[in-house]
Amino acid sequence: MKPPRADADPSEEPQPGKAKSEYRNYTEGKLLDRVYSTYLLMHTHQTVDFVRRKSAEYGGCSLRRMSVMEALELLDQLVDESDPDVDFPNSFHAYQTAEGIRRAHPDKDWFHLVGLLHDLGKVLALFGEPQWAVVGDTFPVGCKVQSSVVFSDSTFHQNPDSRDPRYSTECGMYQPHCGLENVLMSWGHDEYMYRVMKFNNFALPKEAFYMVRFHSFYPWHAHGDYGHLCSEEDLRMLPWVKELNKFDLYTKQEELPEVQELRGYYQSLIDKYCPGQLCW
């Protein structure tokens, strides 16, 4: 599938409710203490062993059955504690993202649905997982932490992998250019939702699965780190991840969408690409 244009018409850009430079501010703001505490726990406990355990626990998608819309409604109960930009339920963010994509890409209904789906894996926090094992930016475990990882200089000191010689080199336990599909990412909503999509055979293009799986990997798609682990396929997919990110990030604003007016359209997309009761 042809990747999105790098020289897209500025009119197709989401219009942020505040200046772009004000988003993802990790140095000041009213939510900073909450955000830092979440990342400190994440960077202390996200290890190779932890990720393997959670992958085994949730990879079989055998916990419960529910529809996409039922999962989305569960996110009415979730405020993301890692997000410095918003303090409202995550369900609204799903519609904001989807509607931004719909305005810019009216011919790609599957991409509209990706906007709605991309954070659905956060239902893990409502299944009993702590938020540090669900939300926030992701990063590869099993190799040296790069400087662009949020709070990398002050939050990894108690992580046992950081003192393990197997995991302290640039590539750590991986081979150069092994491909991100062969890398263990910190466990969270990205990987979980990707597993749900695969297990339930969502009728979406490969790009959709990839965007959901790596949209929180900011050190890579926003800062250019971890390129030594990437394959040619990763580089081919990167423009799609960047395109989703524009709408994931810059549609966040306090003016909330009228969900009841939008439900019918998105239910039609769910019926087309991922209908019925799904395994989670």
C-alpha positions as CSV (number, residue, x, y, z in Angstrom):
1,M,0.0,0.0,0.0
2,K,1.3,3.4,-0.9
3,P,2.6,5.3,2.2
4,P,1.2,8.7,3.1
5,R,2.9,11.6,1.5
6,A,5.7,13.4,3.3
7,D,4.6,16.7,1.7
8,A,1.0,16.4,2.8
9,D,-1.2,19.5,2.3
10,P,-1.1,21.5,5.5
11,S,-4.9,21.7,5.4
12,E,-4.9,18.0,6.1
13,E,-3.0,18.4,9.3
14,P,-5.0,18.1,12.6
15,Q,-5.5,21.5,14.1
16,P,-4.1,21.4,17.7
17,G,-6.0,23.1,20.5
18,K,-2.6,24.4,21.6
19,A,0.8,25.0,20.1
20,K,2.6,21.8,19.0
21,S,5.5,22.7,21.3
22,E,3.2,22.5,24.3
23,Y,2.4,18.8,23.8
24,R,4.4,16.0,25.5
25,N,6.0,18.5,28.0
26,Y,7.9,16.3,30.5
27,T,9.6,19.1,32.4
28,E,6.6,21.1,33.8
29,G,2.9,21.1,34.0
30,K,0.1,20.3,36.5
31,L,0.1,16.6,35.7
32,L,3.9,16.1,35.9
33,D,4.1,14.4,39.3
34,R,1.6,11.8,38.3
35,V,3.3,11.2,34.9
36,Y,6.8,10.9,36.5
37,S,5.5,8.4,39.1
38,T,4.0,6.2,36.4
39,Y,7.2,6.2,34.4
40,L,9.4,5.5,37.4
41,L,7.3,2.3,38.1
42,M,7.4,1.3,34.5
43,H,11.1,1.7,34.1
44,T,11.8,-0.1,37.3
45,H,9.6,-3.2,36.6
46,Q,9.6,-3.6,32.8
47,T,12.2,-6.3,32.3
48,V,12.8,-9.1,29.8
49,D,11.3,-11.6,32.3
50,F,8.3,-9.4,33.0
51,V,7.5,-8.9,29.3
52,R,7.7,-12.6,28.6
53,R,5.4,-13.4,31.5
54,K,2.8,-10.9,30.4
55,S,3.0,-12.0,26.8
56,A,2.3,-15.6,27.9
57,E,-0.5,-14.5,30.2
58,Y,-2.4,-12.4,27.6
59,G,-1.2,-13.7,24.3
60,G,-3.9,-16.4,24.1
61,C,-6.8,-13.9,24.3
62,S,-8.7,-16.2,26.6
63,L,-9.8,-13.9,29.4
64,R,-13.2,-12.6,28.2
65,R,-15.4,-12.0,25.2
66,M,-16.7,-8.5,24.2
67,S,-17.3,-6.4,21.2
68,V,-15.1,-3.5,20.1
69,M,-17.8,-1.0,21.2
70,E,-18.1,-2.7,24.6
71,A,-14.3,-2.4,25.0
72,L,-14.4,1.3,24.0
73,E,-17.1,2.0,26.5
74,L,-14.9,0.5,29.2
75,L,-12.4,3.3,28.5
76,D,-15.0,5.8,29.8
77,Q,-13.5,4.7,33.2
78,L,-9.9,5.2,32.3
79,V,-7.7,8.4,32.6
80,D,-4.2,7.7,31.3
81,E,-1.8,8.5,34.1
82,S,1.2,8.7,31.8
83,D,-0.3,11.5,29.6
84,P,0.9,15.0,30.3
85,D,-1.7,16.5,27.9
86,V,-5.1,15.3,28.9
87,D,-7.1,14.5,32.1
88,F,-10.3,13.1,30.6
89,P,-11.4,9.5,29.8
90,N,-9.6,7.7,27.1
91,S,-12.7,6.9,25.1
92,F,-13.0,10.5,24.1
93,H,-9.4,10.5,22.8
94,A,-10.3,7.5,20.6
95,Y,-13.0,9.4,18.8
96,Q,-10.8,12.6,18.6
97,T,-8.1,10.6,16.9
98,A,-10.5,8.8,14.6
99,E,-12.3,11.9,13.5
100,G,-9.0,13.7,12.8
101,I,-8.0,10.9,10.5
102,R,-11.4,10.8,8.9
103,R,-11.2,14.5,8.0
104,A,-7.7,14.1,6.5
105,H,-8.2,10.7,4.8
106,P,-11.8,10.5,3.9
107,D,-11.2,7.6,1.4
108,K,-9.5,5.3,3.9
109,D,-12.3,4.0,6.2
110,W,-9.9,1.3,7.6
111,F,-7.6,4.1,8.8
112,H,-10.5,5.8,10.6
113,L,-11.1,2.6,12.4
114,V,-7.4,2.4,13.4
115,G,-7.8,5.8,15.1
116,L,-10.7,4.4,17.1
117,L,-8.8,1.1,17.9
118,H,-5.3,2.2,18.6
119,D,-5.6,2.6,22.4
120,L,-8.2,-0.1,23.1
121,G,-5.5,-2.3,24.6
122,K,-5.7,0.0,27.7
123,V,-8.6,-2.1,28.9
124,L,-5.8,-4.0,30.5
125,A,-5.9,-1.4,33.3
126,L,-9.5,-2.4,33.9
127,F,-8.6,-6.1,34.0
128,G,-6.4,-5.4,37.1
129,E,-3.1,-4.4,35.6
130,P,-1.3,-1.3,37.0
131,Q,-1.1,1.6,34.6
132,W,2.7,1.3,34.4
133,A,2.2,-2.0,32.6
134,V,-0.4,-0.6,30.2
135,V,0.1,3.0,29.2
136,G,3.0,5.3,28.2
137,D,5.7,5.3,25.7
138,T,7.2,1.9,24.8
139,F,10.9,0.9,24.5
140,P,12.8,-2.3,23.7
141,V,13.8,-4.4,26.7
142,G,16.9,-6.6,26.5
143,C,19.2,-3.9,25.2
144,K,20.7,-0.5,26.2
145,V,18.1,2.2,26.9
146,Q,18.5,5.1,24.5
147,S,18.5,8.7,25.8
148,S,15.2,9.7,24.1
149,V,13.2,7.3,26.3
150,V,11.2,9.6,28.6
151,F,13.0,10.3,32.0
152,S,15.7,7.8,30.9
153,D,18.3,9.5,33.1
154,S,16.4,9.2,36.4
155,T,14.1,6.2,36.3
156,F,16.0,3.1,35.4
157,H,18.4,2.9,38.4
158,Q,16.4,0.1,40.1
159,N,15.7,-1.9,37.0
160,P,17.7,-5.2,37.3
161,D,18.2,-5.5,33.5
162,S,20.2,-2.3,33.5
163,R,22.9,-4.1,35.4
164,D,22.8,-7.3,33.4
165,P,25.7,-7.5,30.9
166,R,23.5,-9.5,28.5
167,Y,21.3,-6.5,28.1
168,S,23.6,-3.5,28.5
169,T,25.0,-3.2,24.9
170,E,23.5,-1.4,22.0
171,C,22.0,-4.5,20.6
172,G,21.8,-6.5,23.8
173,M,20.1,-9.8,23.2
174,Y,19.3,-9.0,19.5
175,Q,21.1,-9.1,16.2
176,P,21.5,-5.9,14.2
177,H,18.6,-5.1,11.9
178,C,16.6,-8.1,13.2
179,G,13.4,-6.2,12.8
180,L,11.0,-4.8,15.4
181,E,8.7,-7.8,15.1
182,N,11.6,-9.8,16.7
183,V,12.2,-7.3,19.5
184,L,10.5,-7.6,22.9
185,M,8.9,-4.2,23.6
186,S,8.0,-3.1,27.1
187,W,4.6,-4.6,27.8
188,G,1.5,-2.5,27.4
189,H,-1.6,-1.7,25.4
190,D,0.2,-1.6,22.0
191,E,1.3,-5.2,22.0
192,Y,-1.8,-6.4,23.7
193,M,-4.2,-4.8,21.1
194,Y,-2.0,-6.1,18.3
195,R,-2.4,-9.6,19.7
196,V,-6.2,-9.2,20.0
197,M,-6.3,-8.0,16.4
198,K,-4.3,-10.9,15.1
199,F,-6.1,-13.5,17.2
200,N,-9.5,-12.3,16.0
201,N,-8.4,-12.0,12.4
202,F,-9.4,-8.3,11.9
203,A,-9.9,-7.8,8.2
204,L,-7.5,-4.8,8.1
205,P,-4.4,-4.1,6.0
206,K,-1.0,-4.9,7.4
207,E,-0.3,-1.2,8.0
208,A,-3.2,-1.1,10.5
209,F,-1.7,-3.9,12.6
210,Y,1.7,-2.3,12.5
211,M,0.5,1.2,13.5
212,V,-1.3,-0.2,16.5
213,R,1.7,-2.3,17.6
214,F,4.2,0.5,17.5
215,H,2.4,3.8,17.9
216,S,3.7,4.4,21.4
217,F,7.3,3.7,20.4
218,Y,8.2,7.4,20.4
219,P,11.9,6.9,20.8
220,W,11.9,5.4,17.4
221,H,9.2,7.2,15.3
222,A,9.7,10.6,16.9
223,H,13.4,10.7,17.8
224,G,15.1,8.3,15.4
225,D,16.6,6.0,18.0
226,Y,16.8,2.2,17.8
227,G,17.4,2.2,14.0
228,H,20.1,-0.4,14.5
229,L,17.3,-2.9,15.3
230,C,15.1,-2.0,12.4
231,S,14.5,-4.0,9.1
232,E,13.7,-2.6,5.7
233,E,10.0,-3.5,6.4
234,D,10.1,-1.3,9.6
235,L,11.4,1.6,7.5
236,R,8.7,1.1,4.9
237,M,6.1,1.2,7.7
238,L,7.5,4.2,9.5
239,P,5.6,6.8,7.5
240,W,2.3,5.2,8.5
241,V,3.2,5.3,12.2
242,K,4.2,8.9,11.8
243,E,0.9,9.6,10.1
244,L,-1.2,8.1,12.9
245,N,0.9,9.9,15.4
246,K,-0.1,13.3,14.0
247,F,-3.7,12.6,14.9
248,D,-3.0,10.6,18.1
249,L,-1.2,13.6,19.5
250,Y,-2.5,16.8,18.0
251,T,-6.2,16.1,18.2
252,K,-6.1,16.1,22.0
253,Q,-8.1,19.0,23.3
254,E,-10.5,19.7,26.1
255,E,-13.5,20.2,23.7
256,L,-14.9,16.6,23.7
257,P,-16.6,15.0,20.7
258,E,-20.3,14.2,20.6
259,V,-19.9,10.5,20.9
260,Q,-23.6,9.6,20.4
261,E,-23.6,11.4,17.0
262,L,-20.5,9.4,15.9
263,R,-21.3,5.9,17.1
264,G,-23.4,4.8,14.1
265,Y,-20.6,5.5,11.6
266,Y,-17.9,3.7,13.7
267,Q,-20.2,0.8,14.4
268,S,-20.5,0.3,10.6
269,L,-16.7,0.1,10.4
270,I,-16.6,-2.4,13.2
271,D,-19.2,-4.5,11.5
272,K,-17.2,-4.4,8.3
273,Y,-13.7,-5.1,9.7
274,C,-14.1,-6.7,13.2
275,P,-17.7,-7.7,14.0
276,G,-19.3,-9.4,16.8
277,Q,-18.0,-10.7,20.1
278,L,-14.2,-10.9,20.2
279,C,-11.7,-12.9,22.3
280,W,-9.7,-10.6,24.6
